[in-house]
Amino acid sequence: QVQLVESGGGLVQAGGSLRLSCAASGDNFSINTMSWYRQTPGKQRDLVAQITSGGSTNYADSVRGRFTISRDNAKNTLYLQMNSLKPEDTAVYYCNAFILVRLRNYWGQGIQVTVSS
C-alpha cells in the first residue's frame, strides 16, 4: 500500500500564496506521475497540475502561470506552490500518485484551501 499525506492548506486572502506538500510512504515502490486535483461541493474532481517522474509538467489553464508543481523523488514528496490566489481557487485539494507497474492510482485524504476576497 501507498499512503499520501497532504499538508500546507489553510485560509489566505486573495492575492496571497500557499504551498501544499504531499508526502508518500509505504511499500517499496516507484511512483510515475504525481498530480494535484481539486474539488468543490457538488462538482467533479478536476486536474490542477501533474508532473512525471522525469519532471515534465502539465497545468490546467486556470492555474497556468500562477501555480508551480514540483517533486523531490528522493523524498517521495510532491509540492504545489500557489501564487496570486483567487477566491475561485477555493477547494479541497487532493494529491494523486500513479504507479505504472501496478496500474493503480493512490489518493490522499484531501486538504482544504480557502481564499477570501
URZI-V109667 format. One record per residue. N is the residue number from 1. PSI is psi in radians with two decimals (none if undefined). NEAR is the number of other C-alpha atoms within 8 Angstrom. Layout:
N_PSI_NEAR / N_PSI_NEAR
This chain:
1_2.70_4 / 2_2.31_8 / 3_2.39_10 / 4_2.24_14 / 5_2.04_10 / 6_2.67_14 / 7_2.86_8 / 8_-0.03_9 / 9_-3.12_10 / 10_-2.81_7 / 11_2.31_8 / 12_2.66_11 / 13_2.70_9 / 14_2.40_11 / 15_-0.20_8 / 16_-3.03_9 / 17_2.65_10 / 18_2.69_10 / 19_2.05_10 / 20_2.55_12 / 21_2.65_11 / 22_1.97_13 / 23_2.22_11 / 24_2.43_10 / 25_2.92_8 / 26_-2.46_8 / 27_2.84_6 / 28_2.03_4 / 29_2.91_6 / 30_1.91_5 / 31_2.34_10 / 32_-1.73_10 / 33_2.40_11 / 34_2.52_14 / 35_2.79_12 / 36_2.31_13 / 37_2.88_13 / 38_2.70_12 / 39_2.39_11 / 40_2.77_10 / 41_2.28_4 / 42_0.02_4 / 43_2.87_6 / 44_2.84_6 / 45_2.16_8 / 46_2.55_7 / 47_2.32_11 / 48_-0.89_11 / 49_2.67_12 / 50_2.73_13 / 51_2.34_15 / 52_3.00_10 / 53_-0.41_10 / 54_-0.09_5 / 55_0.03_8 / 56_2.43_7 / 57_2.76_9 / 58_2.45_7 / 59_2.62_10 / 60_2.57_9 / 61_-0.60_5 / 62_-0.30_4 / 63_-0.16_9 / 64_2.30_9 / 65_-0.26_5 / 66_-0.60_9 / 67_2.58_10 / 68_2.16_9 / 69_2.48_12 / 70_2.89_9 / 71_2.63_10 / 72_1.75_8 / 73_-0.56_7 / 74_-0.58_5 / 75_-0.02_6 / 76_0.84_10 / 77_2.38_12 / 78_2.53_12 / 79_2.72_11 / 80_1.88_12 / 81_2.11_11 / 82_2.01_12 / 83_2.87_10 / 84_0.85_9 / 85_2.55_13 / 86_2.73_11 / 87_-0.57_10 / 88_-0.11_5 / 89_-0.11_9 / 90_2.19_11 / 91_3.01_10 / 92_2.21_11 / 93_2.32_12 / 94_2.42_13 / 95_2.46_16 / 96_2.44_13 / 97_2.32_12 / 98_2.22_12 / 99_1.94_13 / 100_-0.75_8 / 101_-0.37_4 / 102_-0.16_5 / 103_0.88_7 / 104_2.48_7 / 105_2.50_8 / 106_2.55_10 / 107_2.54_10 / 108_3.11_12 / 109_-0.21_9 / 110_2.63_9 / 111_2.41_11 / 112_2.34_10 / 113_2.16_13 / 114_2.18_11 / 115_2.05_14 / 116_2.58_9 / 117_none_6
